[in-house]
Amino acid sequence: MLTLGTNSVLNDDLRPFREGVSEELMADTLRSDVGTHYQIINGKLYREQNCMFPARCSGVEHFILQVIDRRDVEMVVNVWDYPQVPGWVQPILPVRSFSKTANYHDIMYPAWMFWEGGPAVWLQDYPERDSLRDPLVLLSREAPDLVDAEYTKNQPPAQEIPLVEHCQYKYLFNFRGVAASFRLRHLFLCGSLVFHVGREWMEFFYPQLLPWVHYIPVKQDLSDLR
């Protein structure tokens, strides 16, 4: 079920398409190769053969199939972490994405459930992914009684901890990765106090959250942590 806040986000993102999406605009979107092409025709779901992250497409298709009895639909879904429609692109392309920043025009949509996910991105492509977490790891080394944070992929790697085991901690940090972390909504299920780092990235429910009510806001460099 969509809440009032979620509907507001969708209405804002869909505003550029109030007059509809023309065949020419959809053709431009497909030529731009910014996502995976889906069609619902006469109650059947069709998808282009290519999908960069099959597990993510499988998740998208799981939820599309829940509403497939509705009217015919054609759409492009971005299964990458990063949004695909920067603000300077004209015309604005109708692309649905998991998350974005304020200077992108992607259409965010609800993605509540756990699913299989996809492979991690290459470090050489996005080296900043780990550097964003450096301050927390360094703080953990300086004050291990205050913070427990280690790398799980390098320097040397620590053992990964399942998300459910994070719930044993009173305080939890939410850091972005290449894009939004996609785990913030699940951290709230733990009942722990969440420190949300940075404000640049958004998922569909972020506008409904209030700092100091739902989470503790923290600067990207953690300079306000102590």
Order of alpha helices (4+ residues) and beta strands (2+ residues): alpha-alpha-beta-beta-alpha-beta-beta-beta-alpha-alpha-alpha-beta-alpha-beta-beta
